[in-house]
Amino acid sequence: MKSDRWRWTRLGLCLLPLCIVILAGCGDNQTSTAPEVQAKAPERGGTLVLGSISDVDSWNEYLSQQSFAGNLLRRIYLRLAQPLADLQEHPQSYGPQLAESWVFSEDGLTLTFNLREANWSDGRPVTARDVRFTWLAQTSPDVPWANAASKRQITDVEVLDSRTVAFHFANVYPYRFVDAVEGGILPEHIFSQVAFKDWTYPLLLLEVCFSSASGFKRFYQRLVHYRFVSCNCCNHTIV
C-alpha cells in the first residue's frame, strides 16, 4: 500500500513541472512590444565621432597614402561631381556635388562646370580659381599624388568667371569626365601659402608655437580644420 502511494507521489512530482509549463502557456497571449520611436528629421551640424586604430597620416589628400585618411578627406574636400550607386544597372553615372551642372563642347575637347554657391569653413567662397589651383597641384611634379596619371590628358583648366571653369583635353576619349572630377578641390587662399615643393610628406600636423607674457611656450594641438597655421616663432607651417 505504501509502495503504491509512493509511486503515485513520485509520478505527481514528475508531472508537476509539466503542468506549470502548460498553465503558463494558457495565460495571456499578449506580447510586449518596444515603444515606437519617432524618427527625427535630419538636422544640420552636430558632431560625428569615428574610431580608428591609427592616426590620419595627412590632412592633404594629395599627400596622404592611407585609405582611412582618404575616406575622411572625401568628406572634407568635395569633388566637382560624385559617382552614384547605379553601377549594377548601367555604366556608372555621376551626380552634382561641388558643381551643379556641366556641359561638353561640340568637339568634345572642352568640359565646362558651373559651380554651386559654397563656402569654405572660414566663410570664404569656393571659386573657379580653387579648381584651377587644385589641378596645378595635382599635376605638379613636386606633389606625389598617386592618381596624377588621371590628369595627363587635361591640357589646361581655364577660369571663365568666379563660378565657371573649363577643362581642356588633348584628345577625345571615354574617361574625360571621370578624369576631370577625380580629386577633392582645395582652397587656394590657404594651400597656396606653401609652395608645392615644400608640401613634404608627412606635413607637420601637431606643433603650434606661440609667445605670451610669461615667455616662450610650446603646445601641441590636433587640427580639425583644413587651414594652414603659420608659426613665426619656430618657422613651422602645419596643415
N, C-alpha and C positions, 0 to 999 in steps of 0.2 A: 504493500500500500504506500509505504513511504517512498519506495523507489519510483512508483508511478507519479506520485506528487512531485518528486524532484525532477523527473523527466519533463513534466509539463512546465515546471518553473523555469528550467533551462531553455525550453522552447520559447517561452514567453520573453525571456531576456534576450534571446537571439532575434526575435521578431520586433522588439521594441524600437531599435534604430530605424528599421524599415518603415514602421508606422509613422515615426516622426517625419521622415522624408516625404511620405505620401501626403500627410496632413499639411506640411509646409507647401507642397506643390498645389494643394487645393486652395490655398489662400488667395489674397488679392493678386490679380494679374496685372496690376498697374506697374508700369516700368518707369523708373526715374530717368528724366532727361535733363541734360545740361541746359541751363538758362540760355536763351538766344542772345547772341552778342551782335549788336547792330554795327555794321561796317561803317567806319568813319570815312568821310571824304578826304582824299589826299590833301595835305597842306604843304605849302612851300616852306623850305627851311628845315631846321632841326639838325640833329647830329647823327651821323652814321658811324658806328664803331666796327672796324674789321680786325679780326685777329690774324696774325701771321707769325710763322716760325722764323722769319728773317726780316731785317731792315730793308727799306727801299734803297736800291743802290744809287739812284739819282732821280731828281725831280725834273730832269730834262729828258724828254722822250728820245732825243736824237743821240744821247749818250748811254742811256740805260740798256743793259743787256739781260735784264731779269724779267721773266714772264709775269710775276706778281706785280712788279712796278708798272709794267706795261698795261695791265688791267686797270690800275688806278689812274694812270696818266690819260687813258682814253676817256675817263670821266672828268678830267680836269681841262684838257685841251681838246676842243671839239674839232671834228673833221668837217670839210665842206658838205659832205653827204655821208650817210651811213647805210651799210648793207641791210636789207630786210630779210626776215626769216622765211623766205619763199623758195629756197634753193631746190627743194624736193619737187616743187610744182613746175618750175621752168627755170631758165637761166636767171641767176640772182639779179634782182633789181635793187635800186637804191632810193632812199627817201631823203628829204631835206634834213639838214642839221644846221650847220652854220650858214650855209647858202639856202635861200628859199626857192630859187629857180635857176635853171641853166639852159643853154641852147648851143648847138653846134652850128658853125658856119656851113654854107652850101658845099664848100670843097672839103669839109671835114677836118681841116687843119687848125681850126680855132675853136676853143670851148670857152664860152663866156658864162661866168657865175654872177648872180645878183645876191649880195649878202643880206641877211636879215638884220634888223636892228638888235645889237647885243653890246654888252659892256663887259670889260674885264672887272676883276674883283676890286680894283681901286677906282672904279667909276669911269675910266677912260673907254671911249667907244672902240669896238672892233672895226677895223677898216681894211680896205683892199691892200694897203701898204703892209699890214701884218701878213697877208697871204703871200705877197711877193718876198718879203723878208724870210718867211719860213722856207720858201723854195730855194732862196740863196743859201740858207743854212743846210738844207737837205742835199744840195749839190756841191757844197764846199768840200774840197779835198782835205781840209783840216778837221772836218766833222766826221767821226767814224760811225755813221748811221748804217745799220745793217741792210736797210731797204733802199739804199741810194740808187740802185740799178733801175728802180721803177720810174725814175725821173730822166733817164738818158735820152728819151725821145722828145722831151719838152725843151724847146729852144729858148723860150722866154716866157715870163709871166708879167703881163702888162697891166698897170693900174690905169683904168679908164676914168674912174671917179672914186669917191670915198667908199662906195659900196658896190662897185662893179670892177671885176678883174677878169682878164682874158689869158688863157693858156694857149700857147702856140706850139704846134707839133711839127717835127721834121717830116713825118710820114703819116699816112692813114693806116691804122692797124686796129685790131679789135679791142684792145685794152686801154685805149686812150683815157676814157672816163675813170676807170679803176686806178690808173696811174696818177691821174690828176688829184684825186681825193685822198690818196694814201698819205697818212701822217697828220697829226694834230697841228692846228695853227697856233703859232707863238705870238706873244705881244712884242712887237718891235721895240716899243719905247722902253722895255725892260731888258730884253735879251741883247739888244744892240749895244748895251753899255760895256759889253765884254767882246773883244774881237774873237772871231771863230777859232783862231789859232790858240787862244787861251781857254777854250772850252775843254779843259783837261778832264780825264776820266779816272776816278770819280771826282766830281766837283766837291769842294769843301762844303759840307752840309750843316755843320753844327756850331762852328765857332763864331761868336759875335763879341766884339770888344767895345768897351765904352769907358769914358772918363767921368769922374764925379769929384765932388768937393773933397771927398775922403781919399782921393788918389786914384791910381790906375786899378781897374778891376776887370776881371775876365769871367764870363759866364757862358754856359752852353745852352743852346735852345734849339729844339727841332722846329723847322719851319713848316707851317701848314698852308702857306700861300705860295704862289708861283714866283713872286717877285724877288729880284736880287737885293741884297742888303750890303752896302759898302761899309767897310770898317777902316777909317782913316788911321787909327792908332796902330794897326798891325798890317795894313796894306793887303787885307784879305777881302775877297768878294765871294759871297755864298749864294747858292740857289736853294 
